[in-house]
Amino acid sequence: MLRSYLKTAIRNLFRNKLFSSLNIFGLATGMACSILIFLWVQDELSYDRFNINAGHIYRLTARVGDIEAAVVPVPAAMAIRDNIPMVKNVTRLSALQSMVTVGNQKYEEKNIYYADSNFLRIFSYPLLLGDASRLLSGPDGVILTVSGAKKYFGSPENAMGKTLHIDNDYNGNDVVVAGILKDPPHNSHLQFNMLLPIQLYERTINLEQAWGNFDVYTYLRMDDHFDATPAALASLEQRIMTLYRRLDISKTNGFLYLQPLTDVHLRSRLMLDVPGQGNYQQVKIFSLIAIFILLIAGINFMNLSTALSGERAKEVGLRKTVGALRSQLVIQFLSESLLLSFISLLLGLAIACALIPLFNELAAKSISINLLSIKFIAGLLGIATGVGLVAGSYPALFLSSFNPVKVLKGVKMLHGRKTFFRNSLIVVQFSIAVVLIVGTIVVYRQLQFIRTMDIGYNKENLLYVPIPRLGDLQRNQVALKAAISQYPEIDDYTFISHLPTDLPTGTRSVEWEGKDPQLNLVFPQMWVDDHFVNTFRMRMKSGRFFSKDFKGDENNYVLNETAIKAMKLNMETALGTRITMDSRTGVIIGIVKDFNFKPVQQPIQPLIVRNGSSGNFNGNTGYIVQRTTPANMQRNLGVMKKVFQQVYTDFPFSFGFVNEDLSRLYLAEQRMGKLFNIFSVLSVIVSCLGLFGLTTFATQRRIKEIGVRKVLGASVAGIVGMLSKDFIKLVIFALLIAFPVAWWVMNKWLQNFAYHINIRWWFFVLAGVIAIVISFITVSYQSIKAARSNPVKSLRSE
């Protein structure tokens, strides 16, 4: 019996080659897109789940004033461990950018963390070499990853026991390689090449003021019996807050919260977080896109199946007449649908395998398709089976219910209901496609807005060189200036403590005349010299900037507009207000117009600009930033390299450009835009495949009518209009459904940005025109072909 079903299914497959090809290719394309997107989603959701105790690990986060941060005070971890029994263990991490010296070789490293000795008791990073019980317990032991060991010493075995020099403070430290870890998996939110003992970090801070400094990542390992219900977590947070309030001698008035480890990658939009964070909203968006594309392909499949099912009404009648049971007919139709679905699955899987390298490049991933994974194969088979059963259910259930006598007499069965069903599916299909088209337009315009928005300074042609944190920074700055003065062409430059691209530092220790005692503000701050405003082409709102002509400026301050408003000062009378920071009192001498020093997802914060002309950057490394021109870029870069190597003879030279750094802040959005474009185009193509098939079917059914009309004098344009108008009406109806949905979805997405575009009416007009034009071209091809055919051929049998 099964063999008979299969033979019949294959026979029908070849009998309708065009429709079978459209069905298979459309569904295969939809499946390929969905496979790639679901693999991406699965990868994003897998972050940090490789840790054996992932469900019992939480990160401690903080909120001070309006700022939410991923870091907390240094003493918080040990205080919680010693006072809250349900916390089994804790570990702290602090990020470090340092120069690493191995023999005569120097390496600039960014992926280094200070860590507690119990780091490996909480996280599941496999140790290859070394004694886990002794690692990071002393101030001179260091752990390298396999990549780090190969980079510095050639192999993990050669690295053991070797010495490294770390410039983690003004004097630096010699440390010995005591252990080798496997490289962190790509789905770890912590990516590092080296772990240093946290004792080295504690030497660089004032432990008496540590409760007021939020600067370490802190992870809590809960007891195995802890039941992480919302009520239990709220109770634990309350106990942590009570302990924090009791021990916080700095009276910061911050708040501490628990964040599940598995939420860190996707649900963490915090300041001072580790780099490379994902976005849960993007995961939801692309999950919906995968479902939508699969739904569009499934609708095509169902539409073409139902269109052809009417042609088989007499076959159903004959089969019933000779004794076929309804259940046998149902199985026959479903088996044909399943055969097409599984063929589409194989083709779709082949397409996905071929496109995976390109997809990885676009998405910045390292995803692979594991054909030996039972879970993966079971999921694909489940999708193919589901699509096959759903698409085949309509013809199977309705055709098998026909009365054979009426069918064989030529009575049309369910013609109206079938047409309504197909039309409804077309409307749903094009509604989804139009939503994606509108989304593509909105994403493109928002990215364009980010690239071109006025961020308060001219970001183009700003070349920067990092200054190593080594020795006397003031003396080195004087030496650099003296070296630069030998080259008159380098005249537009400034020394600053931080680049104004993603300013990390902030302080609460700001007092001023008339301050509201209840006001709890955190002020990002940066140290600059007197050329800062000119080099960056910033604008002063009032007052003046730092100047060598005013000796007292060393203690004075320049604030941005947002700071003046947040401090509840009057913009006209704020100049001259006395401010005290870090026991240094000065006055506000100027107000600089607001400029973005954070990604546009975040609003501009109150900023204090401090005078660092003397080279005092409060322990921060610093940068030389020079404004150049495209024509002089290479020459100036060569000069800056020569100047740098005169002062820092043994350190590698590195450089960057401010506009490129800003662009990197929006890589996730840029990737989203590219993927959105691709999947929108594919959704339209798949929709048009179905529309093409239905147009072909409708044209074939009306071929004699077209012949009669041509004989009676109908024009080609009239026939094309007659055949096209019904389909175009459906597309227009789909637009009316899609527009409000698209507006709601994209408006929610734009709310992630503090600065964003407004959704304009012409976005919808453009999307509608695109949809109508593409559908008209699709429909017109078959319509024109039928209208231009010789009517004699179509009427010959009459």
Residue pairs with C-beta under 8 A, 6 or more apart in sequence:
5 331
5 332
5 335
6 335
6 339
8 332
8 336
9 332
9 335
9 336
9 339
10 339
12 336
13 20
13 336
13 339
13 340
14 20
16 308
18 693
18 696
19 304
19 307
19 308
19 693
19 696
19 697
20 340
22 300
22 304
22 689
22 690
22 692
22 693
23 300
23 301
23 304
23 305
23 340
23 344
23 693
24 340
24 343
24 344
24 347
25 347
25 689
26 297
26 300
26 301
26 686
26 689
26 690
27 297
27 298
27 300
27 301
27 340
27 341
27 344
27 348
27 387
28 344
28 345
28 347
28 348
28 351
29 297
29 348
29 351
29 682
29 685
29 686
29 689
30 293
30 294
30 296
30 297
30 298
30 300
30 348
30 686
31 294
31 297
31 344
31 345
31 348
31 349
31 352
31 383
31 384
32 348
32 349
32 351
32 352
32 355
33 290
33 293
33 294
33 679
33 682
34 290
34 291
34 293
34 294
34 383
35 348
35 349
35 352
35 369
35 380
36 352
36 355
36 356
36 359
36 367
37 286
37 287
37 289
37 290
37 293
37 679
38 287
38 290
38 379
39 367
39 369
40 286
40 359
40 363
40 365
40 367
41 283
41 286
41 287
41 290
43 187
43 365
43 367
44 265
44 266
44 278
44 283
45 266
45 283
46 187
47 187
47 188
47 189
47 262
47 264
47 265
47 266
47 278
48 54
48 187
48 188
48 189
48 261
48 262
48 264
48 265
49 187
49 262
50 124
50 185
50 187
50 188
51 57
51 123
51 124
51 261
52 124
53 122
53 124
53 221
54 261
54 262
55 228
55 260
55 262
56 88
56 221
56 222
56 223
56 224
56 226
56 228
57 122
57 123
57 219
57 220
57 221
57 222
57 260
57 261
58 219
58 220
58 222
58 258
58 259
58 260
58 261
59 70
59 217
59 218
59 219
59 220
59 258
59 259
59 260
59 261
59 264
60 72
60 76
60 77
60 80
60 218
60 219
60 220
60 240
60 256
60 257
60 258
60 259
61 68
61 69
61 70
61 72
61 256
61 257
61 258
61 259
61 270
62 68
62 69
62 71
62 72
62 214
62 254
62 255
62 256
62 257
63 69
63 254
63 255
63 257
64 214
64 252
64 253
64 254
64 255
64 508
64 520
64 522
65 508
65 520
65 521
65 522
66 521
66 522
66 605
67 271
67 506
67 522
67 605
68 269
68 270
68 271
69 214
69 270
69 271
69 272
69 273
70 217
70 268
70 270
70 271
70 272
70 273
70 274
71 214
71 215
71 216
71 217
71 218
71 272
72 214
72 216
72 218
72 256
73 210
73 211
73 212
73 213
73 214
73 215
73 216
73 248
73 252
74 92
74 202
74 205
74 207
74 210
74 213
74 215
74 216
75 207
75 210
75 211
75 247
76 211
76 218
76 244
76 256
77 90
77 91
77 92
77 116
77 216
77 218
77 220
78 90
79 243
79 244
79 247
80 87
80 90
80 220
80 240
80 243
81 87
81 89
81 90
81 220
83 243
84 236
84 239
84 240
84 243
85 223
86 222
86 223
86 226
86 236
87 220
87 221
87 222
87 223
88 221
88 222
88 223
88 224
89 118
89 121
89 122
89 220
89 221
90 116
90 118
90 122
90 218
90 219
90 220
90 221
91 115
91 116
91 118
91 119
91 121
91 122
91 123
91 218
91 219
91 221
92 114
92 115
92 116
92 198
92 216
92 217
92 218
92 219
93 113
93 114
93 115
93 116
93 119
93 190
93 216
93 217
93 218
93 219
94 113
94 114
94 198
94 201
94 215
94 216
94 217
95 112
95 113
95 217
95 274
96 112
96 113
96 114
96 168
96 196
96 201
97 108
97 109
97 110
97 112
97 621
98 108
98 109
98 112
98 166
98 167
98 168
98 469
99 106
99 107
99 108
99 109
99 166
99 167
99 468
99 469
99 470
99 651
100 106
100 107
100 108
100 109
100 112
100 152
100 164
100 165
100 166
100 167
100 194
101 107
101 164
101 165
101 166
101 167
102 152
102 153
102 162
102 164
102 165
105 152
106 650
106 651
106 652
107 151
107 152
107 652
108 466
108 652
108 654
109 193
109 194
111 191
111 192
111 193
111 194
112 166
112 192
112 193
112 194
112 195
112 196
113 190
113 192
113 194
113 195
113 196
114 195
114 196
114 197
114 198
114 200
114 201
115 136
115 143
115 195
115 196
115 197
115 198
116 136
116 198
117 135
117 136
117 137
117 197
119 136
119 195
120 127
120 132
120 135
121 221
122 219
122 221
123 190
123 219
125 181
125 182
125 184
125 188
126 181
126 182
127 135
127 179
127 180
127 181
128 146
128 156
128 180
128 181
128 182
129 156
129 157
129 160
129 179
129 180
130 143
130 160
130 178
130 179
130 180
131 178
131 179
132 179
134 141
134 178
135 141
135 143
135 178
135 179
136 143
136 195
136 196
136 197
136 198
137 197
138 197
138 199
139 173
139 197
139 199
139 200
139 203
140 173
140 174
140 175
140 176
140 197
141 175
141 176
141 178
141 179
141 197
142 164
142 166
142 175
142 176
142 177
142 178
142 194
142 195
142 196
142 197
143 177
143 178
143 179
143 180
143 181
143 194
143 195
144 152
144 156
144 159
144 177
144 179
144 180
144 181
144 193
144 194
145 180
145 181
145 182
145 183
145 184
145 192
145 193
145 194
146 156
146 180
146 181
146 182
146 183
147 183
147 193
148 159
148 193
148 194
149 155
149 156
149 158
149 159
149 177
149 180
150 156
151 193
152 159
152 162
152 164
153 159
153 162
153 177
156 180
159 177
159 180
160 177
160 178
160 180
161 176
161 177
162 176
162 177
163 174
163 175
163 176
163 177
164 174
164 175
164 176
164 177
165 172
165 173
165 174
165 175
166 172
166 173
166 174
166 175
166 196
166 200
167 468
167 469
167 470
168 196
168 200
168 201
168 204
169 203
169 204
170 469
170 470
170 471
172 470
173 200
175 196
175 197
175 200
181 195
184 190
184 191
184 192
186 365
186 366
187 265
189 264
189 265
189 274
189 276
189 277
190 274
191 274
191 275
191 276
201 216
205 213
205 215
209 250
211 247
211 248
211 249
211 250
211 252
212 248
212 250
212 252
212 508
212 509
214 254
214 272
217 274
219 261
220 258
222 228
226 232
228 260
233 258
236 258
237 256
237 257
237 258
240 256
240 258
241 255
241 256
244 254
244 256
248 254
252 508
253 520
259 267
259 268
264 277
265 277
265 278
266 277
266 278
266 279
266 280
266 283
267 280
268 277
269 277
269 601
271 504
271 506
272 504
278 668
279 668
279 752
281 749
281 752
282 668
282 672
285 672
285 749
286 675
289 436
289 676
289 679
289 683
292 432
292 435
292 436
292 683
293 679
293 682
293 683
293 686
294 383
294 387
295 428
295 429
295 432
296 429
296 432
296 433
296 683
296 686
296 687
296 690
297 387
297 686
298 387
298 390
298 391
299 425
299 426
299 428
299 429
299 690
300 429
300 686
300 687
300 689
300 690
300 693
301 337
301 340
301 341
301 344
301 387
301 391
302 390
302 391
302 394
302 425
303 422
303 425
303 426
303 429
303 690
303 693
303 694
304 690
304 693
304 694
304 697
305 337
305 391
305 392
305 394
305 395
306 394
306 395
306 418
306 421
306 422
307 422
307 693
307 694
307 697
308 395
308 697
309 333
309 394
309 395
309 398
309 399
309 418
310 413
310 415
310 418
312 395
312 399
313 399
313 402
313 407
313 413
314 407
314 408
316 329
316 399
316 400
316 402
316 404
316 407
317 402
317 404
317 405
317 407
317 408
318 404
318 408
319 328
319 329
320 326
320 329
320 402
320 404
321 404
321 408
326 400
326 401
329 396
329 399
329 400
330 396
330 397
330 400
332 396
333 392
333 395
333 396
333 399
333 400
334 388
334 389
334 392
334 393
334 396
336 392
337 388
337 389
337 391
337 392
337 395
337 396
338 384
338 385
338 388
338 389
338 392
339 388
340 388
341 384
341 385
341 387
341 388
341 391
342 384
342 388
344 384
344 387
345 380
345 381
345 383
345 384
349 369
349 380
352 369
353 369
356 367
356 368
356 369
359 365
359 367
360 366
360 367
362 671
362 674
362 675
362 678
363 671
363 675
364 667
364 671
369 376
370 376
371 377
394 421
398 414
398 418
402 413
403 413
406 413
407 413
422 694
423 730
426 690
426 691
426 694
426 727
426 730
426 731
426 734
427 730
427 733
427 734
427 737
428 734
429 687
429 690
429 734
430 687
430 730
430 731
430 734
430 735
430 738
430 771
430 775
431 734
431 735
431 737
431 738
431 741
432 683
432 687
432 738
433 680
433 683
433 684
433 687
433 734
433 738
433 771
434 734
434 735
434 738
434 739
434 742
434 767
434 768
434 771
435 738
435 741
435 742
435 745
436 676
436 679
436 680
436 683
436 684
437 680
437 684
437 767
437 770
437 771
438 738
438 739
438 742
438 743
438 746
438 763
438 764
438 767
439 676
439 680
439 742
439 745
439 746
439 749
440 673
440 676
440 677
440 680
441 763
441 766
441 767
442 746
442 749
442 750
442 757
442 759
442 763
443 669
443 672
443 673
443 676
443 746
443 749
444 673
444 677
445 757
445 763
446 669
446 750
446 753
446 756
446 757
447 666
447 669
447 670
447 673
449 755
449 756
449 757
450 600
450 666
450 669
451 663
453 600
453 755
455 595
455 596
455 662
456 538
456 539
456 593
456 594
456 595
456 596
457 500
457 536
457 537
457 538
457 595
458 536
458 537
458 627
459 658
459 659
459 662
460 659
461 627
461 628
461 629
461 630
461 633
461 657
461 659
462 535
462 536
462 625
462 626
462 627
462 628
462 657
462 658
462 659
463 625
463 626
463 627
463 628
463 633
463 636
463 637
463 640
463 655
463 656
463 657
464 499
464 623
464 624
464 625
464 626
464 655
464 656
464 657
464 658
465 623
465 624
465 626
465 640
465 644
465 653
465 654
465 655
466 621
466 622
466 623
466 654
466 656
467 473
467 476
467 477
467 480
467 495
467 621
467 622
467 623
467 624
468 621
468 648
468 651
469 619
469 620
469 621
470 476
470 648
470 651
473 615
473 616
473 617
473 621
473 622
474 614
474 615
474 616
475 615
476 615
476 647
476 648
477 495
477 615
477 622
478 615
479 646
479 647
480 495
480 624
480 643
480 644
480 647
483 643
483 646
483 647
484 490
484 493
484 643
487 639
487 643
489 632
489 635
489 636
489 639
490 626
490 636
490 639
490 640
490 643
492 531
492 534
492 535
492 626
492 627
492 628
493 531
493 535
493 624
493 625
493 626
493 627
494 528
494 529
494 531
494 532
494 534
494 535
494 536
494 624
494 625
495 528
495 529
495 531
495 612
495 613
495 615
495 622
495 623
495 624
495 625
496 526
496 527
496 528
496 529
496 532
496 612
496 622
496 623
496 625
497 526
497 527
497 528
497 612
497 617
497 618
497 620
497 621
497 622
497 623
498 504
498 505
498 526
498 620
498 623
499 623
499 625
499 658
499 661
500 526
500 536
500 595
500 596
500 597
500 658
501 597
501 658
501 661
501 662
501 665
502 597
502 598
502 599
502 661
502 665
503 524
503 526
503 597
503 598
503 607
504 524
505 524
505 525
505 526
505 620
506 522
506 523
506 524
506 525
507 522
507 523
507 525
507 581
507 582
507 608
508 520
508 521
508 522
508 523
509 581
509 582
510 521
510 523
510 579
510 580
510 581
510 608
511 579
511 580
511 581
512 567
512 569
512 577
512 578
512 579
512 580
513 577
513 578
514 569
515 567
516 568
519 567
519 568
521 566
521 567
521 606
522 605
523 563
523 605
523 606
523 607
523 608
524 597
524 605
524 606
524 607
524 608
525 581
525 607
525 608
525 609
525 610
526 597
526 607
526 609
526 610
527 610
527 611
527 612
527 616
527 617
527 618
527 620
527 622
528 546
528 609
528 610
528 611
528 612
529 546
529 611
529 612
529 613
530 545
530 546
530 547
530 548
530 553
530 611
530 613
532 538
532 545
532 546
532 609
533 539
533 540
533 545
533 592
535 625
535 626
535 627
536 595
536 625
536 627
537 627
538 592
538 593
538 595
539 592
539 593
540 590
540 591
540 592
540 593
541 561
541 571
541 591
541 592
541 593
542 571
542 572
542 575
542 590
542 591
543 558
543 575
543 588
543 589
543 590
543 591
544 589
544 590
545 558
545 589
545 590
545 592
546 553
546 556
546 558
546 589
546 611
546 613
547 553
548 613
550 556
550 589
552 586
553 589
553 611
553 613
554 611
554 613
554 614
555 584
555 585
555 586
555 611
556 586
556 587
556 588
556 589
556 611
557 579
557 581
557 586
557 587
557 588
557 589
557 608
557 609
557 610
557 611
558 588
558 589
558 590
558 591
558 592
558 608
558 609
559 567
559 574
559 588
559 590
559 591
559 592
559 606
559 607
559 608
559 609
560 591
560 592
560 593
560 594
560 595
560 604
560 606
560 607
560 609
561 571
561 591
561 592
561 593
561 594
562 594
562 604
562 605
562 606
562 607
563 606
563 607
563 608
564 571
564 574
564 591
565 571
565 606
566 606
567 574
567 606
569 577
571 591
574 588
574 591
575 587
575 588
575 589
575 590
575 591
576 587
576 588
577 587
577 588
578 585
578 586
578 587
579 585
579 586
579 587
579 588
579 608
581 608
581 610
582 618
592 609
594 604
595 604
596 604
596 755
597 604
597 605
597 607
598 604
598 605
599 665
599 666
600 666
600 753
600 754
600 755
600 756
601 752
601 753
601 754
602 754
603 754
603 755
604 754
610 618
612 618
612 622
624 640
625 658
626 636
626 640
628 636
637 655
640 655
641 653
641 655
644 651
644 653
645 653
663 670
684 770
684 771
684 774
688 774
688 775
688 778
691 727
691 775
691 778
691 779
692 778
692 779
692 781
692 782
694 727
695 723
695 727
695 778
695 779
695 781
695 782
695 783
696 782
698 723
699 706
699 723
699 782
699 783
699 785
699 786
702 723
702 786
703 786
703 789
703 794
704 794
704 795
704 798
706 719
706 723
706 786
706 787
706 789
706 791
706 794
707 789
707 791
707 792
707 793
707 794
707 795
708 791
708 795
709 718
709 719
709 722
710 719
710 787
710 791
711 791
711 795
716 784
716 787
716 788
719 783
719 786
719 787
720 780
720 783
720 784
720 787
723 779
723 782
723 783
723 786
723 787
724 776
724 779
724 780
724 783
727 775
727 779
728 772
728 775
728 776
728 779
731 771
731 772
731 775
732 768
732 772
734 771
735 764
735 767
735 768
735 771
735 772
738 767
739 764
739 767
739 768
742 764
742 767
743 759
743 764
746 759
747 759
750 756
750 757
750 759
